[in-house]
């Protein structure tokens, strides 16, 4: 009875969704969520025991947050362009306000005030601001491309400046870099002048230099990265040890040694823990799955007839890919360490739900529009998203 709801002949919302959503992309995202659950079982017990919690504390927490994550992902995939923009705008406004409030009533963790308690839950508003900004910035830029008299670029830049300003006050250099990279990618795709891109690149270098001199924790991380003997590299050293100890096939679930002394084995350094437990081949498969998600998203973006959809899908894909790259580069000790989760794999309730919010809307914008053909009487599909023209 339940399977009949997915029948091609039935015109129920569920059946229409199933036959119009991009199933390869959906399957890849579900695969990443499954990998995250598996890694939670393998990597988080040692972390929980070390800090005096129940052995399965982080695993249970991860599974609990998996339910709203999947719910948000699926719900977002039902949205068309106009409702998606409205929802993104509401999320951007609400979470921006909460992000400002973190500066005054937020919880300080590791020298940064990024978290705030809301209805008994601790959330990191900046995680939701990222995908919401990508969508709204794409809309503003697309509107200016259609109507040059509208200052879409300027309005988007104003929003960007406000977000970056608050992130620097928290401070959160990692999220700042990710938002700026998303913005830069969006400008590049929209066809902006190379001179503007080079200017922004110069400003970014100036910003990184300024952060080095302004924020002591950034100074310490850069100094320790450039000269390991000058700083505390315990976590990075353990991460590299975990990467190497598993070899090609790993030591087996729960058998990793280095990950037991790795403070963030379940979160920022889950990739290193995965290498120790399941081996390099598993990690290469995980990277390939991430790459497939980004490549598939960019492919779908180019098929969109709606300019807003094309830019929004591209921006969300860039953000997803850059977040994964930053996390992987930190695990490989190729850039200074910073708090950045591996999308859908690292433990972290706010991060998982926020990424699901962005990817769910992406799935909605890339859905195909059914068209009934007279010849066969069966529905054909035109790629271009099941959304109305903006």
C-alpha positions as a printed NumPy array, in Angstrom:
array([[  0.   ,   0.   ,   0.   ],
       [  2.795,   2.376,   0.937],
       [  4.744,   1.643,  -2.264],
       [  1.702,   2.593,  -4.329],
       [  2.168,   6.196,  -3.145],
       [  5.377,   6.286,  -5.219],
       [  3.733,   4.934,  -8.371],
       [  4.407,   6.982, -11.512],
       [  0.713,   6.831, -12.418],
       [ -0.451,   8.338,  -9.123],
       [ -0.526,  12.13 ,  -8.889],
       [  0.018,  12.41 ,  -5.148],
       [  2.546,  14.981,  -3.855],
       [  4.756,  12.134,  -2.637],
       [  4.761,  10.394,  -6.021],
       [  5.434,  13.642,  -7.864],
       [  8.292,  14.402,  -5.49 ],
       [  9.857,  10.968,  -5.976],
       [  9.77 ,  11.147,  -9.769],
       [ 11.039,  14.729,  -9.984],
       [ 13.723,  14.945,  -7.288],
       [ 17.311,  14.198,  -8.329],
       [ 17.676,  10.72 ,  -6.876],
       [ 21.448,  10.267,  -7.486],
       [ 22.136,  13.402,  -5.45 ],
       [ 19.636,  12.39 ,  -2.777],
       [ 21.253,   8.95 ,  -2.538],
       [ 24.716,  10.505,  -2.175],
       [ 23.534,  12.759,   0.653],
       [ 21.897,   9.81 ,   2.428],
       [ 25.18 ,   7.933,   1.967],
       [ 27.074,  10.723,   3.737],
       [ 24.557,  10.683,   6.589],
       [ 25.004,   6.91 ,   6.891],
       [ 28.794,   7.345,   6.967],
       [ 28.342,   9.912,   9.724],
       [ 26.351,   7.463,  11.855],
       [ 28.963,   4.748,  11.297],
       [ 31.77 ,   7.116,  12.288],
       [ 29.83 ,   8.22 ,  15.356],
       [ 29.745,   4.616,  16.57 ],
       [ 33.444,   4.183,  15.859],
       [ 34.988,   7.498,  16.95 ],
       [ 32.807,   9.143,  19.607],
       [ 32.82 ,   6.595,  22.504],
       [ 36.491,   7.247,  23.306],
       [ 35.862,  11.011,  23.374],
       [ 32.84 ,  10.628,  25.666],
       [ 34.685,   8.365,  28.127],
       [ 37.689,  10.698,  28.236],
       [ 35.545,  13.659,  29.372],
       [ 33.5  ,  11.64 ,  31.846],
       [ 30.298,  11.079,  29.86 ],
       [ 28.416,   7.915,  29.03 ],
       [ 30.239,   5.922,  26.366],
       [ 27.425,   6.352,  23.834],
       [ 26.557,   9.963,  24.67 ],
       [ 27.693,  11.494,  21.374],
       [ 26.422,   8.549,  19.334],
       [ 22.917,   8.819,  20.766],
       [ 23.021,  12.59 ,  20.323],
       [ 24.098,  12.183,  16.694],
       [ 21.256,   9.772,  15.961],
       [ 18.714,  12.031,  17.678],
       [ 19.758,  14.976,  15.505],
       [ 19.67 ,  12.734,  12.453],
       [ 15.847,  12.717,  12.615],
       [ 15.335,  16.503,  12.212],
       [ 18.229,  16.591,   9.736],
       [ 16.486,  14.169,   7.371],
       [ 13.173,  15.937,   8.007],
       [ 14.627,  19.328,   7.049],
       [ 16.363,  17.83 ,   4.   ],
       [ 13.161,  16.255,   2.683],
       [ 10.931,  19.214,   3.597],
       [ 13.289,  21.636,   1.833],
       [ 13.192,  19.521,  -1.313],
       [  9.434,  20.202,  -1.647],
       [  9.982,  23.973,  -1.89 ],
       [  9.854,  25.893,  -5.158],
       [ 11.863,  29.05 ,  -5.778],
       [  9.55 ,  31.668,  -4.258],
       [  8.858,  29.834,  -0.951],
       [ 12.561,  28.938,  -0.769],
       [ 13.551,  32.611,  -1.012],
       [ 11.017,  33.628,   1.607],
       [ 12.142,  30.929,   3.999],
       [ 15.812,  31.779,   3.44 ],
       [ 15.112,  35.459,   4.119],
       [ 13.27 ,  34.622,   7.352],
       [ 16.081,  32.324,   8.48 ],
       [ 18.704,  34.947,   7.583],
       [ 16.963,  37.662,   9.609],
       [ 16.22 ,  35.512,  12.663],
       [ 19.619,  33.841,  12.805],
       [ 21.457,  37.125,  12.199],
       [ 19.7  ,  38.615,  15.214],
       [ 20.608,  35.559,  17.295],
       [ 24.175,  35.764,  16.03 ],
       [ 24.399,  39.341,  17.322],
       [ 22.917,  38.235,  20.651],
       [ 25.69 ,  35.652,  21.051],
       [ 28.076,  38.567,  21.571],
       [ 26.15 ,  39.511,  24.717],
       [ 24.514,  36.377,  26.115],
       [ 26.266,  33.631,  24.177],
       [ 28.204,  30.733,  25.663],
       [ 31.969,  31.063,  25.382],
       [ 33.726,  27.925,  24.135],
       [ 37.463,  27.852,  23.429],
       [ 37.664,  31.648,  23.486],
       [ 34.778,  32.286,  21.066],
       [ 31.131,  33.198,  21.676],
       [ 29.323,  31.338,  18.903],
       [ 26.588,  29.487,  20.778],
       [ 23.325,  30.628,  22.286],
       [ 20.672,  28.768,  24.285],
       [ 17.218,  28.786,  22.72 ],
       [ 14.251,  26.869,  24.17 ],
       [ 16.614,  24.621,  26.08 ],
       [ 18.82 ,  23.87 ,  23.068],
       [ 22.243,  25.265,  22.233],
       [ 22.518,  26.408,  18.626],
       [ 25.182,  28.109,  16.538],
       [ 23.264,  30.738,  14.509],
       [ 26.123,  31.312,  12.064],
       [ 25.655,  27.78 ,  10.718],
       [ 22.176,  28.721,   9.46 ],
       [ 23.263,  32.164,   8.288],
       [ 25.68 ,  30.598,   5.762],
       [ 23.166,  28.796,   3.493],
       [ 20.532,  31.513,   3.966],
       [ 23.017,  34.175,   2.852],
       [ 24.023,  32.088,  -0.187],
       [ 20.389,  31.895,  -1.308],
       [ 19.518,  35.559,  -0.681],
       [ 22.747,  36.803,  -2.264],
       [ 22.011,  34.658,  -5.327],
       [ 18.527,  36.169,  -5.541],
       [ 19.78 ,  39.762,  -5.247],
       [ 22.471,  39.247,  -7.867],
       [ 20.046,  37.502, -10.234],
       [ 17.62 ,  40.426,  -9.883],
       [ 20.347,  42.916, -10.812],
       [ 21.35 ,  40.787, -13.791],
       [ 17.736,  40.997, -15.006],
       [ 17.217,  44.645, -13.993],
       [ 20.549,  46.549, -13.955],
       [ 18.983,  49.5  , -12.139],
       [ 18.514,  47.377,  -9.007],
       [ 21.59 ,  47.559,  -6.705],
       [ 21.629,  43.825,  -6.05 ],
       [ 25.398,  43.504,  -5.707],
       [ 25.534,  46.419,  -3.301],
       [ 22.703,  45.068,  -1.16 ],
       [ 24.281,  41.617,  -1.019],
       [ 27.636,  43.161,  -0.123],
       [ 25.99 ,  45.108,   2.703],
       [ 24.551,  41.887,   4.123],
       [ 27.935,  40.211,   3.716],
       [ 29.713,  43.045,   5.568],
       [ 27.286,  42.776,   8.477],
       [ 27.702,  38.999,   8.741],
       [ 31.488,  39.154,   8.506],
       [ 31.613,  41.93 ,  11.102],
       [ 29.709,  39.856,  13.663],
       [ 31.712,  36.715,  12.883],
       [ 34.971,  38.583,  13.484],
       [ 33.664,  39.878,  16.811],
       [ 32.825,  36.363,  18.033],
       [ 35.554,  35.637,  16.672],
       [ 35.077,  32.847,  14.098],
       [ 37.697,  33.032,  11.368],
       [ 36.735,  29.697,   9.813],
       [ 33.111,  30.657,   9.187],
       [ 34.232,  34.081,   7.992],
       [ 36.48 ,  32.477,   5.386],
       [ 33.683,  30.149,   4.263],
       [ 31.164,  32.973,   3.825],
       [ 33.707,  35.04 ,   1.867],
       [ 34.597,  32.084,  -0.358],
       [ 30.909,  31.494,  -1.072],
       [ 30.51 ,  35.155,  -1.999],
       [ 33.598,  35.081,  -4.227],
       [ 32.366,  31.95 ,  -6.007],
       [ 28.945,  33.513,  -6.545],
       [ 30.501,  36.643,  -8.05 ],
       [ 32.692,  34.557, -10.345],
       [ 29.746,  32.507, -11.616],
       [ 27.636,  35.626, -12.161],
       [ 30.291,  36.916, -14.576],
       [ 31.737,  39.834, -12.623],
       [ 34.888,  41.587, -13.858],
       [ 38.261,  39.954, -13.222],
       [ 39.487,  43.243, -11.79 ],
       [ 36.834,  43.046,  -9.087],
       [ 37.772,  39.451,  -8.34 ],
       [ 41.469,  40.333,  -8.06 ],
       [ 40.626,  43.289,  -5.83 ],
       [ 38.554,  41.076,  -3.546],
       [ 41.393,  38.556,  -3.502],
       [ 43.784,  41.273,  -2.372],
       [ 41.364,  42.384,   0.314],
       [ 41.067,  38.794,   1.506],
       [ 44.836,  38.506,   1.871],
       [ 44.834,  41.798,   3.757],
       [ 42.048,  40.465,   5.977],
       [ 43.958,  37.293,   6.801],
       [ 47.032,  39.36 ,   7.629],
       [ 44.932,  41.613,   9.856],
       [ 43.39 ,  38.615,  11.634],
       [ 46.878,  37.298,  12.339],
       [ 47.832,  40.494,  14.176],
       [ 44.436,  41.203,  15.784],
       [ 43.398,  37.843,  17.232],
       [ 45.824,  36.063,  19.593],
       [ 44.371,  32.584,  18.966],
       [ 44.801,  33.077,  15.209],
       [ 48.401,  34.157,  15.792],
       [ 49.075,  31.056,  17.887],
       [ 47.568,  28.718,  15.285],
       [ 49.474,  30.258,  12.385],
       [ 52.753,  30.254,  14.336],
       [ 52.245,  26.633,  15.366],
       [ 51.415,  25.689,  11.778],
       [ 54.45 ,  27.435,  10.283],
       [ 56.8  ,  26.322,  13.058],
       [ 55.448,  23.309,  14.985],
       [ 58.077,  23.674,  17.692],
       [ 56.662,  27.035,  18.801],
       [ 53.156,  25.926,  19.762],
       [ 50.84 ,  23.206,  21.011],
       [ 50.313,  20.794,  18.103],
       [ 49.043,  17.891,  20.174],
       [ 45.717,  17.544,  18.358],
       [ 47.248,  17.905,  14.904],
       [ 49.961,  15.36 ,  15.716],
       [ 47.406,  12.838,  16.972],
       [ 45.271,  13.448,  13.876],
       [ 48.219,  12.717,  11.575],
       [ 49.089,   9.652,  13.633],
       [ 45.529,   8.393,  13.257],
       [ 45.658,   9.032,   9.503],
       [ 48.752,   6.867,   9.139],
       [ 48.124,   4.066,  11.597],
       [ 45.217,   2.497,   9.702],
       [ 47.057,   1.83 ,   6.47 ],
       [ 44.952,   0.976,   3.424],
       [ 42.273,  -1.048,   5.169],
       [ 42.226,   0.283,   8.752],
       [ 42.561,  -1.352,  12.154],
       [ 38.839,  -2.101,  12.383],
       [ 35.846,  -0.393,  14.059],
       [ 36.768,   0.755,  17.544],
       [ 40.381,  -0.439,  17.215],
       [ 42.023,   2.889,  16.445],
       [ 44.661,   3.888,  18.977],
       [ 45.537,   7.505,  18.188],
       [ 41.88 ,   8.595,  18.004],
       [ 41.469,   7.722,  21.698],
       [ 43.656,  10.702,  22.576],
       [ 42.191,  12.976,  19.897],
       [ 39.909,  15.566,  21.599],
       [ 37.696,  16.206,  18.539],
       [ 37.805,  12.742,  16.958],
       [ 34.01 ,  12.797,  16.595],
       [ 33.799,  16.321,  15.175],
       [ 36.473,  18.361,  13.406],
       [ 38.906,  15.435,  13.101],
       [ 36.455,  12.686,  12.218],
       [ 38.254,  12.159,   8.885],
       [ 41.488,  11.315,  10.699],
       [ 39.617,   8.959,  13.018],
       [ 38.012,   7.308,   9.975],
       [ 41.443,   6.66 ,   8.455],
       [ 42.611,   4.891,  11.585],
       [ 39.456,   2.812,  11.915],
       [ 38.6  ,   1.986,   8.28 ],
       [ 41.721,   2.847,   6.303],
       [ 42.785,   5.132,   3.49 ],
       [ 40.576,   3.392,   0.916],
       [ 37.475,   4.204,   2.957],
       [ 38.599,   7.831,   3.245],
       [ 39.183,   8.04 ,  -0.498],
       [ 35.654,   6.726,  -1.014],
       [ 34.333,   9.367,   1.355],
       [ 36.181,  12.108,  -0.545],
       [ 34.859,  10.722,  -3.836],
       [ 31.306,  10.854,  -2.472],
       [ 31.803,  14.474,  -1.412],
       [ 33.22 ,  15.307,  -4.837],
       [ 30.26 ,  13.612,  -6.528],
       [ 27.82 ,  15.732,  -4.508],
       [ 29.538,  18.964,  -5.554],
       [ 29.951,  17.902,  -9.194],
       [ 26.335,  16.733,  -9.42 ],
       [ 25.094,  20.004,  -7.923],
       [ 27.116,  22.09 , -10.363],
       [ 25.872,  19.949, -13.259],
       [ 22.26 ,  20.442, -12.159],
       [ 22.877,  24.163, -11.735],
       [ 23.837,  24.496, -15.394],
       [ 20.576,  22.846, -16.433],
       [ 18.382,  25.405, -14.687],
       [ 16.458,  27.838, -16.878],
       [ 15.676,  30.079, -13.922],
       [ 18.615,  32.468, -13.289],
       [ 18.021,  32.591,  -9.529],
       [ 17.951,  28.787,  -9.308],
       [ 21.178,  28.526, -11.292],
       [ 23.024,  30.937,  -9.009],
       [ 21.521,  29.63 ,  -5.749],
       [ 22.306,  25.995,  -6.541],
       [ 25.86 ,  26.955,  -7.528],
       [ 26.365,  28.995,  -4.336],
       [ 25.118,  26.211,  -2.058],
       [ 27.293,  23.673,  -3.89 ],
       [ 30.361,  25.908,  -3.546],
       [ 29.678,  26.378,   0.148],
       [ 29.281,  22.63 ,   0.699],
       [ 32.45 ,  21.86 ,  -1.235],
       [ 34.577,  24.552,   0.409],
       [ 33.489,  23.465,   3.899],
       [ 34.506,  19.894,   3.092],
       [ 37.834,  21.106,   1.646],
       [ 38.664,  23.213,   4.693],
       [ 37.951,  20.294,   7.034],
       [ 40.034,  17.872,   4.946],
       [ 42.948,  20.304,   4.633],
       [ 42.981,  20.792,   8.414],
       [ 42.989,  17.018,   8.955],
       [ 45.908,  16.685,   6.536],
       [ 47.736,  19.57 ,   8.274],
       [ 47.842,  21.612,   5.078],
       [ 46.282,  24.719,   6.658],
       [ 46.143,  25.976,  10.266],
       [ 43.477,  24.202,  12.383],
       [ 40.034,  25.77 ,  12.669],
       [ 36.639,  24.581,  13.832],
       [ 34.904,  23.295,  10.69 ],
       [ 32.791,  20.16 ,  10.48 ],
       [ 32.871,  17.646,   7.637],
       [ 29.382,  17.991,   6.086],
       [ 26.923,  15.323,   7.298],
       [ 29.773,  13.203,   8.706],
       [ 31.061,  15.11 ,  11.748],
       [ 29.065,  15.089,  14.944],
       [ 27.218,  18.37 ,  15.478],
       [ 23.483,  18.922,  15.602],
       [ 23.365,  22.538,  14.454],
       [ 25.787,  21.923,  11.604],
       [ 23.917,  18.874,  10.313],
       [ 20.519,  20.59 ,  10.328],
       [ 21.891,  23.784,   8.766],
       [ 23.587,  21.879,   5.934],
       [ 20.37 ,  19.905,   5.428],
       [ 18.51 ,  23.217,   5.153],
       [ 20.733,  24.37 ,   2.292],
       [ 20.908,  21.029,   0.503],
       [ 17.166,  20.488,   0.887],
       [ 16.426,  23.776,  -0.865],
       [ 18.965,  22.813,  -3.525],
       [ 17.075,  19.56 ,  -4.119],
       [ 13.849,  21.544,  -4.39 ],
       [ 15.26 ,  24.035,  -6.882],
       [ 16.63 ,  21.264,  -9.108],
       [ 13.488,  19.149,  -9.238],
       [ 12.191,  18.386, -12.725],
       [  8.862,  19.676, -13.959],
       [  6.509,  16.932, -15.202],
       [  5.042,  17.387, -18.65 ],
       [  2.354,  15.046, -19.959],
       [  2.865,  13.878, -23.497],
       [ -0.074,  13.166, -25.802],
       [  1.623,  10.345, -27.649],
       [  2.374,   8.003, -24.757],
       [  0.083,   9.301, -22.072],
       [  2.99 ,   8.92 , -19.634],
       [  4.703,  11.829, -17.879],
       [  7.963,  13.054, -19.329],
       [ 10.221,  15.421, -17.47 ],
       [ 11.912,  18.646, -18.443],
       [ 14.917,  19.543, -16.352],
       [ 14.682,  23.076, -15.048],
       [ 13.15 ,  22.676, -11.613],
       [  9.568,  22.361, -10.516],
       [  9.309,  26.04 ,  -9.68 ],
       [  7.495,  29.042, -10.985],
       [  9.302,  31.782, -12.864],
       [ 10.553,  34.427, -10.477]])
